[in-house]
Amino acid sequence: MDALEAQAERLYDEKKYPEALDIYLSLTKKNPKTEKYSLFCGHCFDALGDADQAVRYYKKASKINPVSKASLLALANLYYNNEDYERSEKFAKTILSKHPDDTSALLILGNIAYCEKKYDQAFGLYEKVHHLDGSSYIALINMANTSYDLGKYVKAVDYAKRAIALYPSSVDAYIILGNAYLELSKFEKAEENLLKALGFRSDNPWIYNALSRVYQKMEDYKSALGFAWKSVLFAGSAQDDQNINFGYLLYECAEDGKKDLARHYALKWKEAFPQNKIVNFMAGSVLEDKQIKKADLYYIEKIFDAFAGDFETTLKSLDYLVPEYVAGEVKKYFKKDFWDKTNYLDLGCGTGMCAELVRKHIGWHSATGVDLSQKMLDVAKRKNIYQRLEQAEIVAFLERDEKEYQLITAADVLTYFGDLRALFEAVATRLALGGLFVFSVSENLFSNDDFLLMPSGRFVHKLDYVMTLLKKCGYSKIGQERKALRNEGDKVVWGYVITAEKIIIIEK
């Protein structure tokens, strides 16, 4: 090794990538057939965030030495880190075609399967790595983590303990142990392991978050909020996630009768983050701020993006029946034979749960779905229900859209609006004369106000307010059913499913 190469290696090890790159580029120019120099040019470009140039030099290294797996592995890792799983898988499989027991390539394939939520497949690949290399900490920690996601908490504990035996200061293993013990309702063991994790990483917001959940389960809300507050302070790039988690904890604290404690932290939260939209809305909900007339759009987008993958499973666990109720009203009242063609608009369409049921009762010419969450729309798109999907706030969409619809539905959407006038007027501008608007509202059983923002961040409405406003905006009531809409904790949320016909715009 000459002095220049040694200098490049030292600079690379010290993470001085621009300086190392300059030397490796000069070495590559002088020695164009040396694989190592092209490979390390790729590594430097990769570290500097220039994926295109990194790919160029990795491919150059691969051409220099076609039997080498180093450049193929580098390409597989680069594409994986950039979430290009198809290309990453291609290069990993190329390695395995020549080296069937290559543990690095198997780990990449396992990670791809895990990211695609193919947990059984991921576990099988990690298990194969473990059989090939019993000393692989990565295989054990990934097996522990995947077992947790599969709901196999006892196995998660076992693999996490084995990972700790190999690597006693493993923060990840202690976090998995803590979370698994929490799911097994072994709260003291959960607390013990999460505190050990905290001893290694006192700035990790997810450890504080997990401890707050442990104390919540132990009904120690003072400790739960204390640790959750630290998770918000240490959140960093996870600020939105930690704020949403903190807001839900405040809501649950208030629901469990600790309103003064919840209000104390809500005020403290608003003071610490005065410009944060999520904080202002969620804290305002807990503080019952009557100045809030509508849920914050950024908040709605973030919570539904986060829940998109498990949205339908979660709702089923809450006995959520609003789509069934709405579809039932459509079946009962919509005269599909009256119209030459039916254009259907699903407001707040989510993953398409309502439209899936509605289409069984009407034959539509076209169906449009509108939602704030792109991730919810991505799920809906895969169902091939709609001819058009739009990411937009629904009033803004209605005000700029030019299409006329014979049927418009809004299943569990009005709960994010307090004042309904702008929405009712906007729907009326797009609804055909004689067309139906079918929607649900949650019932205000808590005050004499027309609408009330609850600590959950949802609005409830008085029926008289809704019906009077419908009449003013040019609708006639066709149907009205009081229903149990869903569960929140151990409580039933009651509300109404209402069918209104557009007759004329009476008052603006």
Secondary structure, DSSP 8 states (H G I E B T S, - for coil): --HHHHHHHHHHHTT-HHHHHHHHHHHHHH-TT-HHHHHHHHHHHHHTT-HHHHHHHHHHHHHH-TT-SHHHHHHHHHHHHTT-HHHHHHHHHHHHHH-TT-HHHHHHHHHHHHHTT-HHHHHHHHHHHHHH-TT-HHHHHHHHHHHHHTT-HHHHHHHHHHHHHH-TT-HHHHHHHHHHHHHTT-HHHHHHHHHHHHHH-TT-HHHHHHHHHHHHHTT-HHHHHHHHHHHHHT-GGGHHHHHHHHHHHHHHHHHTT-HHHHHHHHHHHHHH-TT-HHHHHHHHHHTT-TT--B--HHHHHHHHHHHGGGHHHHHHHTT--HHHHHHHHHHHH--GGGSSS-EEEEET-TTSHHHHHHTTT---SEEEEEES-HHHHHHHHHTT--SEEEES-HHHHHHH----EEEEEETT-GGGBSS-HHHHHHHHHHEEEEEEEEEEEEB--S-SSSEEE-TTS-EEE-HHHHHHHHHHTTEEEEEEEEEEEEEETTEEEEEEEEEEEE------
